[in-house]
Amino acid sequence: MTVSFIGHAAEAGVYSYIGLSLYSNIAGWWSWSFIILQCILIIVGRYAAIYSSFYFFKIFFKSNTINASELAFIGWGGMIRGAIAFALVMKIPKIGSHSCTGPAQDCYSDENYSLVTTSCLAVVFITTLGFGTSMSFMGKILAPPKI
């Protein structure tokens, strides 16, 4: 019970930080075409990776353990992007910051950094709200419990 409480508190803290970051980046550069392209690439890439790796390993191991609808559910669950993606974006060096000690081509300008940050925040919110909130519904459809 204590570990569950700590887990929920940490999750609330992480999403509060991401929410505050979204609020502080409202004035940043938003490119909805870039955000939609990222979402499409995430969906296509996730399903391509899941199905290709499954059928590749199926060549070597003949047992049928997972069916196509269960693979689709695994892909659905893998769509959720969150704190790790945002933390990695926050580690990108920006020109003028203390983390940008190398040549200028290794660092992002303010405009490019703003685009990457805002698009990552949008993808985190879209995938968390869209895919995350529908997990139980899709679980009932794609991978119903076996009785």
MDTraj code that builds the backbone (N, CA, C; nanometers):
import mdtraj as md
import numpy as np

residues = "MET THR VAL SER PHE ILE GLY HIS ALA ALA GLU ALA GLY VAL TYR SER TYR ILE GLY LEU SER LEU TYR SER ASN ILE ALA GLY TRP TRP SER TRP SER PHE ILE ILE LEU GLN CYS ILE LEU ILE ILE VAL GLY ARG TYR ALA ALA ILE TYR SER SER PHE TYR PHE PHE LYS ILE PHE PHE LYS SER ASN THR ILE ASN ALA SER GLU LEU ALA PHE ILE GLY TRP GLY GLY MET ILE ARG GLY ALA ILE ALA PHE ALA LEU VAL MET LYS ILE PRO LYS ILE GLY SER HIS SER CYS THR GLY PRO ALA GLN ASP CYS TYR SER ASP GLU ASN TYR SER LEU VAL THR THR SER CYS LEU ALA VAL VAL PHE ILE THR THR LEU GLY PHE GLY THR SER MET SER PHE MET GLY LYS ILE LEU ALA PRO PRO LYS ILE".split()
xyz = np.array([
    [0.0818, -0.1189, 0.0000],
    [0.0000, 0.0000, 0.0000],
    [0.0868, 0.1261, 0.0000],
    [0.1940, 0.1251, 0.0746],
    [0.2837, 0.2402, 0.0786],
    [0.3527, 0.2587, -0.0559],
    [0.3968, 0.1495, -0.1160],
    [0.4635, 0.1579, -0.2454],
    [0.3666, 0.2078, -0.3524],
    [0.2424, 0.1647, -0.3452],
    [0.1410, 0.2113, -0.4394],
    [0.1189, 0.3619, -0.4248],
    [0.1139, 0.4086, -0.3017],
    [0.0974, 0.5512, -0.2767],
    [0.2153, 0.6301, -0.3322],
    [0.3357, 0.5816, -0.3086],
    [0.4553, 0.6505, -0.3586],
    [0.4546, 0.6528, -0.5114],
    [0.4131, 0.5423, -0.5735],
    [0.4056, 0.5364, -0.7189],
    [0.3061, 0.6352, -0.7756],
    [0.1884, 0.6428, -0.7148],
    [0.0868, 0.7379, -0.7615],
    [0.1312, 0.8821, -0.7375],
    [0.1984, 0.9082, -0.6268],
    [0.2474, 1.0427, -0.5986],
    [0.3560, 1.0832, -0.6985],
    [0.4450, 0.9906, -0.7310],
    [0.5494, 1.0209, -0.8295],
    [0.4887, 1.0451, -0.9671],
    [0.3906, 0.9641, -1.0051],
    [0.3231, 0.9839, -1.1332],
    [0.2529, 1.1186, -1.1383],
    [0.1872, 1.1560, -1.0307],
    [0.1203, 1.2863, -1.0251],
    [0.2224, 1.3990, -1.0349],
    [0.3363, 1.3832, -0.9708],
    [0.4410, 1.4852, -0.9783],
    [0.4964, 1.5016, -1.1183],
    [0.5188, 1.3890, -1.1858],
    [0.5726, 1.3943, -1.3215],
    [0.4739, 1.4624, -1.4156],
    [0.3469, 1.4228, -1.4097],
    [0.2493, 1.4829, -1.4998],
    [0.2182, 1.6272, -1.4622],
    [0.2329, 1.6632, -1.3360],
    [0.2189, 1.8044, -1.2976],
    [0.3311, 1.8870, -1.3585],
    [0.4523, 1.8324, -1.3554],
    [0.5661, 1.9028, -1.4151],
    [0.5465, 1.9188, -1.5659],
    [0.5010, 1.8137, -1.6321],
    [0.4776, 1.8218, -1.7765],
    [0.3672, 1.9236, -1.8060],
    [0.2625, 1.9264, -1.7236],
    [0.1552, 2.0235, -1.7424],
    [0.2038, 2.1662, -1.7249],
    [0.2868, 2.1889, -1.6239],
    [0.3427, 2.3232, -1.6044],
    [0.4365, 2.3613, -1.7184],
    [0.5095, 2.2630, -1.7712],
    [0.5964, 2.2902, -1.8855],
    [0.5140, 2.3278, -2.0075],
    [0.4004, 2.2617, -2.0244],
    [0.3121, 2.2975, -2.1358],
    [0.2639, 2.4413, -2.1207],
    [0.2256, 2.4767, -2.0005],
    [0.1777, 2.6128, -1.9753],
    [0.2878, 2.7151, -2.0024],
    [0.4115, 2.6832, -1.9658],
    [0.5206, 2.7785, -1.9869],
    [0.5647, 2.7840, -2.1328],
    [0.5271, 2.6854, -2.2147],
    [0.5656, 2.6845, -2.3555],
    [0.4523, 2.7239, -2.4495],
    [0.3441, 2.7767, -2.3957],
    [0.2303, 2.8166, -2.4796],
    [0.2735, 2.9187, -2.5842],
    [0.3629, 3.0090, -2.5481],
    [0.4067, 3.1128, -2.6414],
    [0.5110, 3.0612, -2.7400],
    [0.5512, 2.9352, -2.7294],
    [0.6525, 2.8785, -2.8183],
    [0.5998, 2.8563, -2.9586],
    [0.6872, 2.8009, -3.0419],
    [0.6534, 2.7770, -3.1820],
    [0.5856, 2.6418, -3.1940],
    [0.4601, 2.6417, -3.2384],
    [0.3812, 2.5196, -3.2548],
    [0.3635, 2.4926, -3.4033],
    [0.3941, 2.3722, -3.4456],
    [0.3727, 2.3325, -3.5841],
    [0.2836, 2.2092, -3.5824],
    [0.1556, 2.2288, -3.6116],
    [0.0617, 2.1168, -3.6041],
    [0.0890, 2.0126, -3.7113],
    [0.1405, 2.0542, -3.8257],
    [0.1752, 1.9555, -3.9281],
    [0.2903, 1.8674, -3.8806],
    [0.3861, 1.9244, -3.8096],
    [0.4975, 1.8469, -3.7534],
    [0.4480, 1.7521, -3.6447],
    [0.3561, 1.7979, -3.5625],
    [0.3005, 1.7142, -3.4552],
    [0.2214, 1.5982, -3.5145],
    [0.1400, 1.6242, -3.6158],
    [0.0627, 1.5172, -3.6802],
    [0.1561, 1.4182, -3.7482],
    [0.2610, 1.4677, -3.8137],
    [0.3586, 1.3788, -3.8759],
    [0.4261, 1.2900, -3.7720],
    [0.4613, 1.3466, -3.6579],
    [0.5206, 1.2667, -3.5504],
    [0.4253, 1.1588, -3.5029],
    [0.2997, 1.1923, -3.4836],
    [0.2010, 1.0930, -3.4386],
    [0.1849, 0.9811, -3.5404],
    [0.1809, 1.0153, -3.6688],
    [0.1699, 0.9135, -3.7732],
    [0.2924, 0.8231, -3.7728],
    [0.4107, 0.8823, -3.7610],
    [0.5337, 0.8026, -3.7570],
    [0.5385, 0.7118, -3.6343],
    [0.4887, 0.7595, -3.5219],
    [0.4847, 0.6774, -3.4009],
    [0.3939, 0.5574, -3.4214],
    [0.2761, 0.5796, -3.4780],
    [0.1801, 0.4705, -3.4980],
    [0.2337, 0.3694, -3.5985],
    [0.2792, 0.4168, -3.7139],
    [0.3299, 0.3266, -3.8177],
    [0.4550, 0.2532, -3.7683],
    [0.5449, 0.3251, -3.7055],
    [0.6681, 0.2633, -3.6559],
    [0.6444, 0.1596, -3.5475],
    [0.5520, 0.1883, -3.4570],
    [0.5230, 0.0938, -3.3488],
    [0.4655, -0.0361, -3.4044],
    [0.3651, -0.0254, -3.4912],
    [0.3039, -0.1463, -3.5450],
    [0.3985, -0.2216, -3.6382],
    [0.4791, -0.1492, -3.7148],
    [0.5777, -0.2160, -3.8007],
    [0.6789, -0.2934, -3.7160],
    [0.7238, -0.2331, -3.6077],
    [0.8210, -0.3006, -3.5210],
    [0.7600, -0.4224, -3.4517],
    [0.6383, -0.4094, -3.4036],
    [0.5759, -0.5199, -3.3316],
    [0.5468, -0.6365, -3.4244],
    [0.4819, -0.6102, -3.5366],
    [0.4456, -0.7195, -3.6266],
    [0.5676, -0.7818, -3.6933],
    [0.6650, -0.7002, -3.7356],
    [0.7831, -0.7572, -3.8012],
    [0.8664, -0.8398, -3.7037],
    [0.8848, -0.7912, -3.5813],
    [0.9627, -0.8708, -3.4854],
    [0.8885, -0.9972, -3.4451],
    [0.7555, -0.9900, -3.4318],
    [0.6789, -1.1094, -3.3965],
    [0.6904, -1.2162, -3.5049],
    [0.6693, -1.1758, -3.6298],
    [0.6730, -1.2747, -3.7376],
    [0.8157, -1.3195, -3.7691],
    [0.9156, -1.2355, -3.7408],
    [1.0537, -1.2789, -3.7544],
    [1.0853, -1.3893, -3.6543],
    [1.0464, -1.3706, -3.5286],
    [1.0734, -1.4724, -3.4274],
    [0.9843, -1.5948, -3.4430],
    [0.8714, -1.5772, -3.5087],
    [0.7829, -1.6898, -3.5338],
    [0.8470, -1.7896, -3.6306],
    [0.9408, -1.7426, -3.7146],
    [1.0142, -1.8314, -3.8047],
    [1.0955, -1.9330, -3.7245],
    [1.1528, -1.8888, -3.6134],
    [1.2408, -1.9744, -3.5349],
    [1.1679, -2.0534, -3.4269],
    [1.0597, -1.9971, -3.3751],
    [0.9831, -2.0628, -3.2706],
    [0.8420, -2.0866, -3.3221],
    [0.8022, -2.2106, -3.3302],
    [0.6767, -2.2451, -3.3977],
    [0.5524, -2.2360, -3.3102],
    [0.5656, -2.2135, -3.1805],
    [0.4472, -2.2107, -3.0947],
    [0.3660, -2.0829, -3.1183],
    [0.2355, -2.0974, -3.1228],
    [0.1452, -1.9835, -3.1405],
    [0.0954, -1.9385, -3.0037],
    [0.1549, -1.8333, -2.9523],
    [0.1173, -1.7855, -2.8197],
    [0.0342, -1.6586, -2.8244],
    [0.0517, -1.5782, -2.9283],
    [-0.0160, -1.4489, -2.9366],
    [-0.0882, -1.4418, -3.0709],
    [-0.2141, -1.4003, -3.0688],
    [-0.2855, -1.3847, -3.1958],
    [-0.2785, -1.2388, -3.2425],
    [-0.3338, -1.2104, -3.3590],
    [-0.3215, -1.0780, -3.4209],
    [-0.3885, -0.9679, -3.3381],
    [-0.5037, -0.9976, -3.2767],
    [-0.5700, -0.8927, -3.1977],
    [-0.4912, -0.8614, -3.0711],
    [-0.4260, -0.9601, -3.0136],
    [-0.3414, -0.9337, -2.8968],
    [-0.2184, -0.8526, -2.9367],
    [-0.1649, -0.8782, -3.0549],
    [-0.0544, -0.7950, -3.1044],
    [-0.1000, -0.6506, -3.1255],
    [-0.2206, -0.6337, -3.1756],
    [-0.2744, -0.4989, -3.1933],
    [-0.2878, -0.4278, -3.0586],
    [-0.3271, -0.5014, -2.9549],
    [-0.3378, -0.4416, -2.8209],
    [-0.2001, -0.4050, -2.7661],
    [-0.1014, -0.4889, -2.7915],
    [0.0355, -0.4573, -2.7491],
    [0.0822, -0.3285, -2.8179],
    [0.0504, -0.3166, -2.9461],
    [0.0857, -0.1947, -3.0184],
    [0.0144, -0.0731, -2.9643],
    [-0.1125, -0.0898, -2.9298],
    [-0.1910, 0.0210, -2.8733],
    [-0.1284, 0.0688, -2.7422],
    [-0.0889, -0.0234, -2.6584],
    [-0.0270, 0.0144, -2.5316],
    [0.1087, 0.0801, -2.5501],
    [0.1788, 0.0442, -2.6572],
    [0.3099, 0.1022, -2.6825],
    [0.3059, 0.2412, -2.7417],
    [0.1884, 0.2895, -2.7746],
    [0.1773, 0.4228, -2.8339],
    [0.1945, 0.5347, -2.7319],
    [0.1747, 0.5051, -2.6074],
    [0.1748, 0.6088, -2.5051],
    [0.3169, 0.6611, -2.4853],
    [0.3355, 0.7876, -2.5084],
    [0.4627, 0.8548, -2.4838],
    [0.4475, 0.9349, -2.3565],
    [0.5543, 0.9531, -2.2833],
    [0.5393, 1.0223, -2.1568],
    [0.6637, 1.0925, -2.1099],
    [0.6907, 1.0759, -1.9833],
    [0.7930, 1.1528, -1.9148],
    [0.9327, 1.1276, -1.9701],
    [0.9609, 1.0060, -2.0138],
    [1.0956, 0.9777, -2.0633],
    [1.1218, 1.0545, -2.1922],
    [1.0232, 1.0570, -2.2811],
    [1.0391, 1.1334, -2.4053],
    [1.0614, 1.2810, -2.3754],
    [0.9846, 1.3344, -2.2828],
    [0.9994, 1.4757, -2.2492],
    [1.1331, 1.5021, -2.1799],
    [1.1767, 1.4115, -2.0934],
    [1.3057, 1.4292, -2.0260],
    [1.4203, 1.4286, -2.1272],
    [1.4106, 1.3438, -2.2281],
    [1.5148, 1.3409, -2.3309],
    [1.5164, 1.4710, -2.4114],
    [1.4006, 1.5265, -2.4386],
    [1.3952, 1.6541, -2.5106],
    [1.4546, 1.7654, -2.4257],
    [1.4306, 1.7621, -2.2968],
    [1.4841, 1.8658, -2.2092],
    [1.6370, 1.8592, -2.1986],
    [1.6969, 1.7463, -2.2337],
    [1.8425, 1.7314, -2.2294],
    [1.9109, 1.7826, -2.3555],
    [1.8346, 1.8219, -2.4575],
    [1.8927, 1.8728, -2.5821],
    [1.9587, 2.0073, -2.5535],
    [2.0844, 2.0245, -2.5952],
    [2.1518, 2.1519, -2.5683],
    [2.0977, 2.2646, -2.6559],
    [2.0804, 2.3805, -2.5942],
    [2.0290, 2.5002, -2.6616],
    [2.1398, 2.6042, -2.6651],
    [2.1497, 2.6760, -2.7759],
    [2.2525, 2.7794, -2.7880],
    [2.2347, 2.8810, -2.6758],
    [2.3426, 2.9093, -2.6062],
    [2.3397, 3.0044, -2.4956],
    [2.3210, 2.9403, -2.3595],
    [2.2921, 2.8087, -2.3548],
    [2.2756, 2.7426, -2.2255],
    [2.4099, 2.6879, -2.1781],
    [2.4168, 2.6533, -2.0505],
    [2.5414, 2.6016, -1.9949],
    [2.5747, 2.4620, -2.0470],
    [2.4760, 2.3907, -2.1030],
    [2.5020, 2.2566, -2.1545],
    [2.5548, 2.2588, -2.2974],
    [2.5595, 2.3752, -2.3583],
    [2.6075, 2.3885, -2.4957],
    [2.7508, 2.4375, -2.4934],
    [2.8436, 2.3442, -2.4789],
    [2.9844, 2.3820, -2.4703],
    [3.0591, 2.3527, -2.5987],
    [3.0012, 2.2731, -2.6868],
    [3.0664, 2.2361, -2.8121],
    [3.0434, 2.3393, -2.9203],
    [3.0725, 2.2987, -3.0443],
    [3.0479, 2.3895, -3.1564],
    [2.8995, 2.4218, -3.1719],
    [2.8710, 2.5326, -3.2387],
    [2.7323, 2.5789, -3.2518],
    [2.6449, 2.4797, -3.3272],
    [2.7020, 2.3992, -3.4184],
    [2.6192, 2.3041, -3.4927],
    [2.5703, 2.1901, -3.4045],
    [2.6253, 2.1724, -3.2854],
    [2.5804, 2.0678, -3.1936],
    [2.4654, 2.1152, -3.1050],
    [2.4269, 2.2397, -3.1157],
    [2.3239, 2.2967, -3.0296],
    [2.2101, 2.3529, -3.1142],
    [2.0913, 2.3595, -3.0538],
    [1.9727, 2.4095, -3.1227],
    [1.9552, 2.5588, -3.0996],
    [1.9032, 2.6270, -3.1993],
    [1.8673, 2.7674, -3.1824],
    [1.7409, 2.7742, -3.0971],
    [1.7070, 2.8942, -3.0510],
    [1.5871, 2.9104, -2.9688],
    [1.4615, 2.8662, -3.0435],
    [1.4537, 2.8993, -3.1736],
    [1.3358, 2.8648, -3.2522],
    [1.3225, 2.7128, -3.2694],
    [1.4312, 2.6467, -3.3035],
    [1.4265, 2.5017, -3.3216],
    [1.4033, 2.4293, -3.1892],
    [1.4658, 2.4783, -3.0837],
    [1.4461, 2.4175, -2.9520],
    [1.3005, 2.4302, -2.9081],
    [1.2408, 2.5468, -2.9363],
    [1.1002, 2.5678, -2.9023],
    [1.0106, 2.4726, -2.9804],
    [1.0402, 2.4505, -3.1086],
    [0.9605, 2.3584, -3.1905],
    [0.9706, 2.2163, -3.1369],
    [1.0890, 2.1722, -3.1054],
    [1.1074, 2.0351, -3.0551],
    [1.0379, 2.0184, -2.9205],
    [1.0504, 2.1156, -2.8329],
    [0.9893, 2.1069, -2.7008],
    [0.8369, 2.1067, -2.7086],
    [0.7804, 2.1987, -2.7841],
    [0.6348, 2.2067, -2.7921],
    [0.5747, 2.0859, -2.8635],
    [0.6414, 2.0376, -2.9677],
    [0.5875, 1.9204, -3.0377],
    [0.5971, 1.7957, -2.9504],
    [0.7029, 1.7829, -2.8718],
    [0.7123, 1.6693, -2.7799],
    [0.6031, 1.6772, -2.6740],
    [0.5795, 1.7946, -2.6200],
    [0.4726, 1.8108, -2.5215],
    [0.3370, 1.7754, -2.5812],
    [0.3130, 1.8195, -2.7047],
    [0.1852, 1.7885, -2.7691],
    [0.1702, 1.6386, -2.7916],
    [0.2761, 1.5724, -2.8361],
    [0.2701, 1.4272, -2.8584],
    [0.2473, 1.3540, -2.7266],
    [0.3126, 1.3983, -2.6195],
    [0.2924, 1.3360, -2.4879],
    [0.1466, 1.3499, -2.4458],
    [0.0893, 1.4686, -2.4612],
    [-0.0506, 1.4884, -2.4219],
    [-0.1463, 1.4115, -2.5114],
    [-0.1240, 1.4145, -2.6417],
    [-0.2137, 1.3441, -2.7340],
    [-0.2112, 1.1947, -2.7080],
    [-0.0918, 1.1377, -2.6952],
    [-0.0836, 0.9924, -2.6761],
    [-0.1301, 0.9501, -2.5371],
    [-0.0996, 1.0284, -2.4364],
    [-0.1420, 0.9921, -2.3014],
    [-0.2932, 0.9996, -2.2887],
    [-0.3517, 1.1080, -2.3386],
    [-0.4971, 1.1214, -2.3285],
    [-0.5696, 1.0293, -2.4260],
    [-0.5217, 1.0216, -2.5486],
    [-0.5897, 0.9407, -2.6491],
    [-0.5742, 0.7911, -2.6280],
    [-0.4497, 0.7463, -2.6239],
    [-0.4245, 0.6034, -2.6113],
    [-0.4365, 0.5554, -2.4666],
    [-0.3919, 0.6391, -2.3737],
    [-0.3940, 0.5974, -2.2331],
    [-0.5340, 0.5830, -2.1761],
    [-0.6211, 0.6769, -2.2074],
    [-0.7553, 0.6693, -2.1507],
    [-0.8410, 0.5610, -2.2156],
    [-0.8022, 0.5184, -2.3353],
    [-0.8811, 0.4150, -2.4025],
    [-0.8234, 0.2739, -2.3852],
    [-0.7239, 0.2584, -2.2997],
    [-0.6608, 0.1267, -2.2824],
    [-0.7592, 0.0214, -2.2331],
    [-0.8404, 0.0525, -2.1344],
    [-0.9322, -0.0497, -2.0824],
    [-1.0367, -0.0876, -2.1858],
    [-1.0858, 0.0106, -2.2619],
    [-1.1840, -0.0167, -2.3668],
    [-1.1229, -0.1048, -2.4758],
    [-1.0024, -0.0699, -2.5210],
    [-0.9365, -0.1487, -2.6253],
    [-0.8958, -0.2862, -2.5736],
    [-0.8650, -0.2953, -2.4445],
    [-0.8346, -0.4264, -2.3866],
    [-0.9521, -0.5194, -2.3915],
    [-1.0715, -0.4669, -2.3679],
    [-1.1925, -0.5495, -2.3751],
    [-1.2207, -0.5944, -2.5176],
    [-1.1889, -0.5101, -2.6145],
    [-1.2166, -0.5425, -2.7548],
    [-1.1085, -0.6345, -2.8130],
    [-0.9822, -0.5950, -2.7967],
    [-0.8741, -0.6655, -2.8645],
    [-0.8206, -0.7857, -2.7877],
    [-0.8183, -0.7783, -2.6566],
    [-0.7612, -0.8868, -2.5772],
    [-0.8507, -0.9159, -2.4569],
    [-0.9717, -0.9672, -2.4819],
    [-1.0609, -0.9960, -2.3676],
    [-1.0024, -1.1056, -2.2807],
    [-1.0270, -1.0985, -2.1508],
    [-0.9724, -1.2007, -2.0610],
    [-1.0274, -1.3402, -2.0949],
    [-0.9390, -1.4371, -2.0889],
    [-0.9802, -1.5751, -2.1166],
    [-1.0291, -1.6386, -1.9877],
    [-1.1460, -1.6951, -1.9948],
    [-1.2064, -1.7547, -1.8756],
    [-1.1836, -1.9035, -1.8744],
])
top = md.Topology()
chain = top.add_chain()
for i, resn in enumerate(residues, 1):
    res = top.add_residue(resn, chain, resSeq=i)
    for name in ("N", "CA", "C"):
        top.add_atom(name, md.element.get_by_symbol(name[0]), res)
traj = md.Trajectory(xyz[None], top)
